[in-house]
């Protein structure tokens, strides 16, 4: 294809994508130094509509080091209708860390597996991936570097890292092969190319961008390999088999409740300050039946925390901006820095609860979400996050009493909506979804705590005691 024709068709495809907002495109450029990556990228920028394109050449920042490794990429994933270009991207963390022997072979393999999961999730959400490996032999690389060094107009572009990569050429070449083989997929193929000049390279890259930008989008209803259910977790809780509270059981009276609550909050305050001093991030998830008391429990927890060290995220329907990104994007960007707390009043589990039951997600989407949730939580744990997951459960009779009380109390009427009554009408559907959620996501390293909440006082004490137990287990393991 002639260059001018290719350039016009690529721009037209990008503008059509912006109009339809049916997909995003991510271009990842990796490979060797002196392969004309930078001049080719400058040319490509002239071809594309800059207002719909962002280029990311990332160096780890202090802020990013305080969060899971993929956080800095997730927060930059382009919205549908736009293009993101990543120089080395998430591959740099694995490739160069292994080349410099900062990680071993096992860690290298683990990072590639993480990348494969990450890219599968993006592709399923209509983020089309174009992965380019820029190749060059070592002799040609050395000649180009020497020529740049002798040219005053280009010598400033070189630094010691370029010469280090030249010395590492055989190692990077050797590592590049398993890197590409492991992360090669139907939804994320590698294109290994080389060119004698930037014009040749930009033509080759543009052809692959055009092919990707014009292929049919992913059908969200189409089943995918990642949508197969995992074996049910052993000893997973069940709301349908949860024994009802014994009405004859002794419940804390008001005085006893306040005494125990103050003691648990003081304990939580000490534990949270120690976690902050050690730089331990904490993520707490609160799911549950409507009117089970999530808000009240969260309030008792945050009363024991320093205001500057926590954020409460109340998750509702996604915003217009969030709808243009993969569904997990809005949760990744809310993760806390090391030493901070993030409390989620509803969470990523909405995908397999309300979105499943109400039909906002297709069966293929919510089935796939179980694996994506497990991968997401694994990333949190690998970073050292303390993860607590609490499901607050009440009986159907108790829920009705609380709904009626809200309806008859002016200061609480805003808490009761038509959606609450609609959810109640589908009680059995929700209980089926809840139990399958437990079966798919209750794991030894990320278990669910099922809390009986017909007695609000006892439930709040159990939640705070559970959080303290999680923190102390972690603090003790670090000593």
QUIGIQUI-V352825 format. One record per pair of residues at least 6 apart in sequence whose C-alpha atoms are under 6 Angstrom apart, sorted by sequence separation. I is the first residue (numbers start at 1). GAP is how many residues later the second one is. D is the distance in whole Angstrom. If there is no record, write none. Layout:
I,GAP,D  I,GAP,D
//
This chain:
78,6,6  97,6,6  148,6,5  149,6,5  195,6,5  336,6,6  355,6,5  406,6,5  407,6,5  442,6,6  453,6,5  148,7,5  406,7,5  94,14,6  352,14,5  351,15,6  53,29,6  55,29,6  52,30,5  53,30,5  54,30,5  55,30,5  56,30,5  57,30,5  310,30,6  312,30,6  53,31,6  309,31,5  310,31,4  311,31,5  312,31,5  313,31,5  314,31,5  315,31,5  310,32,6  312,32,6  313,32,6  315,32,6  269,35,5  269,36,6  11,37,6  265,39,5  24,55,6  24,56,4  23,57,5  24,57,5  26,57,6  28,57,6  281,57,4  22,58,6  23,58,6  24,58,5  25,58,5  26,58,5  27,58,5  28,58,5  29,58,5  30,58,4  132,58,6  135,58,6  280,58,5  281,58,5  283,58,6  286,58,6  390,58,6  393,58,6  21,59,5  24,59,6  26,59,6  29,59,5  129,59,5  131,59,5  132,59,5  133,59,5  134,59,5  135,59,5  279,59,5  280,59,5  281,59,5  282,59,5  283,59,5  284,59,5  285,59,5  286,59,5  287,59,5  389,59,5  390,59,5  391,59,5  392,59,5  393,59,5  394,59,5  21,60,4  132,60,6  134,60,6  279,60,4  286,60,6  393,60,6  394,60,5  18,63,4  276,63,4  17,64,5  116,67,5  353,80,6  126,92,6  292,100,6  292,101,6  25,102,6  31,102,5  292,102,6  23,103,5  24,103,5  25,103,5  26,103,5  27,103,5  28,103,5  29,103,5  30,103,5  31,103,5  282,103,6  284,103,6  288,103,5  23,104,6  27,104,6  281,104,5  282,104,5  283,104,5  284,104,5  285,104,5  286,104,5  287,104,5  288,104,4  289,104,6  284,105,6  288,105,6  34,107,6  227,140,5  221,141,6  223,141,5  227,141,4  226,142,5  221,143,6  40,158,5  39,159,6  36,162,6  40,162,5  297,163,5  238,197,5  10,200,5  268,200,6  125,201,5  236,202,6  236,203,6  233,206,5  236,206,6  232,207,5  232,208,6  80,244,5  79,245,5  79,246,5  75,258,6  67,270,6  66,271,5  66,272,5  68,315,5
//
